[in-house]
Amino acid sequence: MAADAHRSDLSTYLAEERTFLAWIRTGIALMGFGFVVARFGLFLRELSSVRGLPQFQTSALSVPLGTALLVAGVLVNIVSAVRHERIVRALDAGTPIAIKPSTLAIAVALVLAAAGLAMAVYLTRELATK
């Protein structure tokens, strides 16, 4: 019976480790996506100069939006590390962990929804002017 208790404890630790690594992947993806968004205007300018196309009008929106996504990725990694450390300490101490909706997941979802909406508005505006 003690082996079963140890196994369930181990599975709880491993589940927390998987959750932590998923948040780290999410943070890295946000940082990478932010970098791409921030540098997209530069990419369009280089592409037009190499192909001899007319210069694209770039918006000042890509750099702030990309930077915001990059910072969001950094914050996700920091908050997930703090959360992971807090949960592992609680598991070590044997204290019950309150199950509640993840505010980090909700915040990331809202930030990504806002970024997607901003990109959709930007692309719609760009297509309407051409």
N, C-alpha and C positions, 0 to 999 in steps of 0.2 A: 504494500500500500504506500510506503514511503517513496518507492521508486516512481509510482504513478504521480504522486504530488510533485516530486522533483521534475518529472517529465512535463507536467502541465506548467510548472514555473518556467522551465526552459522554453517551452513553446510560446509562453507569454513574452519572454525576453526577445525571442527571435521574431515574433510578430511586431514588437515595438521597433526592432532593428530594421525590419523591412519597411515599416512606415517611415522611419527616419530617412532611409535611403531613397524612398520615393519622393520625399520632400526635397532632398538634396538634388535629385534629378530635375525636379520641377524648377528649383532655383537656378540651376545651371541652364536649363532651357530658356527661362526668362531672360537671363543675362545674354545668352547667345542671340535670342530673338531681338532684344533691345539693341545690341550692337549692329545687327543687320538692318534694322529699321533706321537707326541713326546714320548709317553709311549708305543708305539707298540712294539719296540724292547725289552723292559723289559717284556712285556706280553709274547712274543715268548720265551724268555729265561726261564721264570717261567713255561710255559706250557711244554717245553721240559724237564725240570728237574723233574716235577711232573710225567710225563708219561714215564720217562726213555728213551726218544728219544735222538738222537744225538743233540748236541748243534747247534742251528741255527746261521749262520753267520749274524750278524746285521750290517747294514750300518750306517755310521756316518751321513747319510742324514736325518734320521727321527727326530732327536732332533732339528737341525736348521730349517727344514721345519715346524715342529710343532710349534716352537717358533715364526717363521715368521707369521704363521696363527693366533696364539694367539695375537700377537702384531697388526696384521691387524684388528682383532675383536675389540681390544681396540680403535684403531684409528677410526674405523667406528662408534663406540659409541660416541666418542668425537666429531667427525665432524658432526654427525647427530644431536647431542645436540646443537651445535653452529648454525647449519643451521636452526633447528626448532625455536630456540630463535630469530634468525634474521627474519624469515618469520612471526612469531607471532607479533613481533614489527612492521613490515611493515604493517600487517593487522590492527593492532591497530591504526596506524597512517593514514591509508587509502591510502597509497602510492601503486601504481601498482607494481606487482611483475613480473619481466621479466621471461618469460617461455623459458627455454633453456634446452638442454640435461643435465642430471645429471652427473656431472663429478665424483661424489662419486660412482654412480652405475657403470659407465664405469671402474673406477679404481678397484672396487671390482671384477667385471667380469674378468678383465685382470689378477688380482692376483690369482683368483681361477682357471683360465685357465692355468696359469703358474704352479700352484701347482699340478693340475691334470696331466699336461704334465710331470712334474718332477716325480710324482708317477708312471706314466705309463712307463717312461724310467727306473726307479728303478726296478719295477716289471719285466719288460722285461729282464733286465740285470740279475736279480736274477734267473729267470726261465732258461735263457740261460746257466748259469753256473752250473745248476744241471742236 
